[in-house]
Amino acid sequence: MNIRNMEEKDLKSVSILLNDYRIFYNKQSDLTLCEQFLKDRFNYEESQIFVAELDDEVIGFVQIYPTFSTVSLQRAYILNDLYVSEKARNTGAGIKLIEKSFKYAEENNARYICLETGKDNVKAQKLYEKMGMTIDETVYHFSKTIS
């Protein structure tokens, strides 16, 4: 298995994975919009996207977004998306993609990398705990839906 930076040639295959990821979260299928979204993130360098490749096929991806910790005066990252195709589950791709994200954050002197997941996504929670991530009980995260 190869974990590498997403390249422009990967847009179609990663868009299919992103579409499947969104369907998992009960969103309508929209492959065209998924591809445009990824293309924009890629072209404007607004996120870092890594892909997992097995036998020359992209089977998973992770997308992290940069942010900053003003208190720590350091960069930080939000692990916003992690998805492995259903047929490639239990190959270790998810673990390898998270490890790549951690390494990238470390190489960029980040204070932390964080994520959010649904309370009912127990399988993902177990993976994150296995990877050394913990639930932050010291802060509340507030949000407001705008659109």
N, C-alpha and C positions, 0 to 999 in steps of 0.2 A: 504494500500500500504506500502511495506517495501522497504526502501533504505538501501543498505548494500554494503560492499566491494565485488567485484567479487571474486569468488572462482574458483578453478580449474574445478570443476564440471559444471561451467557455460560457459566454453569455447565454446562449440558447439552452445548454444543458443545466446551468445553474438556475435559469428562469423557470424551467420545469420543476426543479426541486423547490424553489421559492413558492411556486403556485401550489404544489402539494402541501407545503408547510402552512400556507394560508388556509387551505381547505381544512387541514387538521384543526385550525382555530376558528372553524365555522364561517369563513369568508367565502364569497363567491369566486369561482374560478375566473381568472382573467390573465391569461398568459401574456398578452400584449402589454398590459400595464406592468406586470412583473418584470418583463424584459426591459421596458423603458426605465423603471425604477432602478434596477441594477445598473443599467447603462449610465444613468445619471450619477449614481454613487461612484461608479468606476471612473468615469470621465472627469468628474469634479474632485476626485480623490477625497471624498467625504467619509469614507469608511475603509476598513481593511477587510478584505474577503479572502479566506483561505478555502481551498477545496481539497477533498479527499478523493483520490483517484485509485481505482483498482482495475487492473487489466485494461488500461487505457479508457476507462469509463469513469466520469465524475459521478460519485455515489453520495456525496454529502458536501455541506458547506457550513462555514461559520462566518458571521459578519460582526465586526466590532467597530464601535464608533468612539472617536476620541472626545474627551471632555477634560476638565481640570478640577483639581482639588485646591481651592484657594487657601484653605487652612494649612494644608501640607506644602503648598507652593510647588505642586508637581502635577504632571499629566496623570490622567486616569482613563479607563476604558469601560464602555458599556458593552457587554456581550449581549447583543440584541437578538441574534438569530442563530440557531443551531439546528440543523436538520440532516438526517441521513435517510436515504431512500429505504422504503420498507423492506425491499429484498436484500439490502445490505446491512440490516440491523445485526447486532451481535458479531460484527467483524472487528470491533475496536475502533471504528472510524470516529465515533463521537468523542471517545477519550483522546485520540490523537489530535483531533481538531481543537479540543479545549487546551491540550498541552501546548499546541502551536500558538494559541492565543495568549496563554500565560507567558510563554517564552518571548513573544513579540512585545508584550507589555513590559516585561523585565528589561529587555534590550532597549526600550524607550524610556527607561527610568520612571515607570508609572508607580504611583502610590498603591493603586488597587485596580482590580477588574471586578465589575459587579454585573448582576443580571437579575431579571425577574421572571417568574414562571407562575403558571396558574396553580392555585392551591390544590386542585384536583390532579395535577400532573405529577403523580407520585413517582412514576418511573424516572422522569427527568430529575426530580429532587434527589433520588437515591444516587444517580450518576454525579450530580453536583457535589453531594456530600462525600462521595468516594474520591472526588478530585480535590478534596480539602477545602471546599467552600462551605461557609456557615451562614445561617440566617442571622442577620444583624438585628439584635434585640435592643440596640441602644438608640435607634432613630426611627422615626416614622417617615414614610414616603407618601406625600400627598400628590394628587393629580387632579386635573380638571379636563374633561373631554371638551375639545373646542369644535371639532367637526366630525 
